[in-house]
Amino acid sequence: METPCRNLCALDRERKSCTGCGRTIEEIVHWRSMNGAARAAVMKRVRDFQPVEQRA
């Protein structure tokens, strides 16, 4: 199963999303149970996300 996870997992200060992949907590928790269309929508949204440690 394709995933946007980059193994740089950490939560933002608001504890709402991952600073490594850009997914929300809800998206991370429910990733395995999401259907293909839902996962594709998340992948599209976070496609250009830059992990915090790699931002200039």
N, C-alpha and C positions, 0 to 999 in steps of 0.2 A: 504494500500500500504506500503510495507516494505521500510524503508529508513535508511541510515547510520547516520542520524542526532542524535546527543547525547545531544542536548540542551546545548551545550558549544560553541555557535556560536561566532566567532570572526575571522577577517581577518588577514592574515599574513602581514608582513611589506610591501611586494610588492603588497598587495591587489589582489592577484591572487587566493588564496585558503583559505578554512576555517581551522583554527587551531584546531577545535573541531572534525571534521569528515574527513578531508582530501580531500573533493571534491573541484573542481575548481569552480570559480564563474559561469562559463557557465553551469556546471553540476547542480549547485544549482538552477539557474534561470530556466533551462529547464527540471528539474526533472519530473514534472507532465506531460509534453508532450512527454517525452521519451518513446519509446516502451519497452517492457519487456526485450528484449535482451540487449538494451543499458543500462538500469538500472542494469541488472545482471552484466554487464561488469564493471560498476562503483563499485558495491558492492564488486566484486572480488578484484578490485584494492585497495580499501580502507579497506578491511577486517582486516588487521593487523595494521592499522594506530593507533598510540597512540596519544591522544590529548596532546597538548603542556604541559598543567598543570600536566599531569600524567607521563611525561617522566623523566627518572632518570638522 
